[in-house]
Amino acid sequence: MKCFDLLEVTIDHCIYGSATQRAEIFDFVGRIPINAHGIGLSIGTDVPLDLAYLDQVAAIVEQLHAPTYSEHLAFTRVPGRDLANLLPLPKTVAAAESIIAKVRTVQSRIGVPFLLENISYAFEWPDSNLSDADFLNLICRESGAGLLLDVENLYLNAQNHDFDAYEFLDSLAPDTVREIHMAGGIAISDAGLQRSFLADTHSHPVPDETLDLLEYALSLYSPQTIILERDDRLDATGEILADLERIRLCVDQWSKHV
Amino acid sequence: MDRQTRLLEYLTSGEAIFGDVGSRSRNPLLQGFDRALLHIEARFSHEKRMEKIAAVFPKTFALFGDDRDAIVREFVHACPPVDISRLENARQFYNFLISRWENRPPALRYLPDVTTCELAVAQVRIGADSPLAVAKRPTHKRPARNRPSEIRRSPLIALLHTRFDVRPIFEGKWGDISPIERVVPLAICFRGGEIGIFELAPEVFDLLAALDTWVAVDELPNAKGLIADLGEAGLLEERR
């Protein structure tokens, strides 16, 4: 525990997890700062939000004494079908307006600031006509939501979809980024693709390119927390601790620079 | 909404996951998407789902042998995902297998028993970890000497009959021993932090099976010793 400055708890594990899991999570309250992160809201599904779920989230955020609540800008399900995987939304003004209204509902029921996270995505909607940054800026500006910037997702998307990650960072509104996620994934190959596809698996060391992007992001924004996400190959503790050191070094270097 | 629904239908189809021939991709609502990238998304999501299911049925999957790919493919076509949870996906897979085996019995005739036991183990494990169960977990104190006035079967056990004695498979002895064909009344329970699978005498099985609801002990005057033993083994709940 002494290796960590804070923990991020997946809210859905508190809601659906076993009593033992929940007891273990709540045992951390008061011993270390905790961020609250969700995976089950599916804010992008084109139906009204599940208010009962949101009320459960509100109660858990309060129990965790979390300073913020974050969720993914994505959808995972429709009535009767649940992919259990984050899917992108069409990057259009209409989709943004729908999300803005839902963010306001979230903000009215949760007692802490709400942050949206940029996801990694495999495919684009054909009618998308906004850039990733413009879509996020529009939603955050109009709703007051902050951005949980997943730097690894940005790196993967830039590689997979051929855009400039540094331009993306330059385009974000400066006061938008409140928290940062870091992670490492894998390259997967497929007969239908001309090159490997980078997938966000939270299973491997943070790539150097993602650390470079973090360094650049820190020159632009002042996030309150940086979380290293890791939910696979957890026995590789050496890798995880080394990643923490690399991220800390990056933060320290930028602090000295400032 | 309609586009999201069509997209999810496609992403969970065999056509998107395995490249099977189908008509979904011709749906006009899906025009303009990059099919190769949709396939990546579909494959990735499918693999995550099957990881959850395989975690519940490790022995079943190992015993599928060469049938594994065909079974998984049929499952995808028959049962799209409807829930994020591991247990719900496992139940879907179990129901699919049982239905499949009614028409086409598996090469290993004891496989349905193994699968049933694995699902029961998962259910008992989750039940044992429920808030109610944790609150009621025994504390290793000596029980009070007073006789219970009412008893019922512990909600933390599963009872089932198997057609083969598959316990050796769960005791790490598979490969050496082929399960013997005989009807076995089994109890699966969570004791001391571990799952236990053990055979019950038929009359004990019947008694436990009948104790779905609270029953006054006085109604079972001849079972006093048995009730004490079953309570000691954690198979009964008692209240006064």
Chai-1 contact restraints between the chains, C-beta under 6 A:
chainA,res_idxA,chainB,res_idxB,connection_type,confidence,min_distance_angstrom,max_distance_angstrom,comment,restraint_id
A,S18,B,D129,contact,1.0,0.0,6.0,A-B,restraint_1
A,A19,B,D129,contact,1.0,0.0,6.0,A-B,restraint_2
A,A19,B,P131,contact,1.0,0.0,6.0,A-B,restraint_3
A,A19,B,V134,contact,1.0,0.0,6.0,A-B,restraint_4
A,T20,B,D129,contact,1.0,0.0,6.0,A-B,restraint_5
A,D46,B,M1,contact,1.0,0.0,6.0,A-B,restraint_6
A,D46,B,Q4,contact,1.0,0.0,6.0,A-B,restraint_7
A,V78,B,Q4,contact,1.0,0.0,6.0,A-B,restraint_8
A,V78,B,T5,contact,1.0,0.0,6.0,A-B,restraint_9
A,V78,B,L8,contact,1.0,0.0,6.0,A-B,restraint_10
A,R81,B,L8,contact,1.0,0.0,6.0,A-B,restraint_11
A,R81,B,P80,contact,1.0,0.0,6.0,A-B,restraint_12
A,D82,B,P81,contact,1.0,0.0,6.0,A-B,restraint_13
A,D82,B,V82,contact,1.0,0.0,6.0,A-B,restraint_14
A,D82,B,D83,contact,1.0,0.0,6.0,A-B,restraint_15
A,D82,B,I84,contact,1.0,0.0,6.0,A-B,restraint_16
A,L83,B,L8,contact,1.0,0.0,6.0,A-B,restraint_17
A,L83,B,S45,contact,1.0,0.0,6.0,A-B,restraint_18
A,A84,B,I84,contact,1.0,0.0,6.0,A-B,restraint_19
A,N85,B,S45,contact,1.0,0.0,6.0,A-B,restraint_20
A,A122,B,L37,contact,1.0,0.0,6.0,A-B,restraint_21
A,A122,B,I40,contact,1.0,0.0,6.0,A-B,restraint_22
A,A122,B,E41,contact,1.0,0.0,6.0,A-B,restraint_23
A,F123,B,F33,contact,1.0,0.0,6.0,A-B,restraint_24
A,F123,B,D34,contact,1.0,0.0,6.0,A-B,restraint_25
A,F123,B,L37,contact,1.0,0.0,6.0,A-B,restraint_26
A,F123,B,L38,contact,1.0,0.0,6.0,A-B,restraint_27
A,F123,B,E41,contact,1.0,0.0,6.0,A-B,restraint_28
A,P126,B,G32,contact,1.0,0.0,6.0,A-B,restraint_29
A,D190,B,I40,contact,1.0,0.0,6.0,A-B,restraint_30
A,G192,B,A36,contact,1.0,0.0,6.0,A-B,restraint_31
A,G192,B,H39,contact,1.0,0.0,6.0,A-B,restraint_32
A,L193,B,A36,contact,1.0,0.0,6.0,A-B,restraint_33
A,F197,B,I40,contact,1.0,0.0,6.0,A-B,restraint_34
